[in-house]
Amino acid sequence: MKVAIVIPVLNQWHYTRDCLNDLAATVPPATRIIVVDNASTDETRAGLARQAGLTVVSNPENLGCAKAWNQGVAAAPEADAIVVLNNDVRLAAGWLEGLLAFAAAEDAGIASPGIREGELNYDFSAYARAYTAAMRDTVRWGAANGICFLVQRRVFNQVGMFDENFRIGQFEDADFFRRTRLAGFRLGSTGRSFLHHFGSITQNALRRQPGVRPYEAENRAYFRAKWRLGWFRRRWDRWVAKTQTARWSRRERSHCGHTLHEKWLAGRLQYF
């Protein structure tokens, strides 16, 4: 199977550099890596130019996450599967093989890994080995995560690309996952694969910039209007999601000692 990895970036070069170093160490050499630079102003452009074997798409302005993802997918027409990946992650050995094996064995159209977020204040490699050994048979069906998700080419062929009406970032992943579920594809998160996510590094930097339009609120409003999500439906969906997540978390911790979503928060590891 031919695989391409698409990474949108906007500044934060040191995170991108570490992510690319992890990719070099953990994926087969033939894997296509596509970085879409949304007009970075730090050392990202120069840093990417020094990297061998990358496909780099450079935008003259920040075209947003959905557009960058679409550009990355379009740059790899030969790929049977696309992995959409944040740049503020660290990747453990076997993470890609785990996603691919899960997607093949379970006929999943979209697959996401187990994720720990927050400070990297632990032995990442040892933790990843223990985590995947304990969690390899753990699945959350119907759940995927925009931090990292593998998409089979047949999903794009049937569902279409990411909706570029979502500006900058937020909700474009939820919209795509919803469309995929409605089209009848299986989505799942698997404990066969693990990564660390530092957490919304680019989004937080954007929020601190003066004069930035409230794109998150605008995208939320567009998402609700597109799917006709009134007050009652939103309240019901939140209750269902919260209840299901709590059920998953209790079962996973009881059986495995981990959950598919962990986060270092307020000085302790919390489970979701």
Protein Blocks (a to p, Z undefined) as FASTA:
>chain_A
ZZddddddeejklmmmmmmmmmmmmpcfklccddddehiablmlmmmmmpghiacdddfb
debjklmmmmmmmmmmmbmbdcdddfkbcddehklmmmmmmmmmnopabdcddddehjdf
bcfklmmmmmmmmmmmgccehiacfkbccddfklmmmnopcdfkbghiahjlmmmmmmmm
mnopacdddfkbccddfbjklmmmmmmpghiacfklmmmmmmmmmnopafklmmmmmmmm
mmmmmmmmmmmmmmnopafbdcdeehiacdZZ
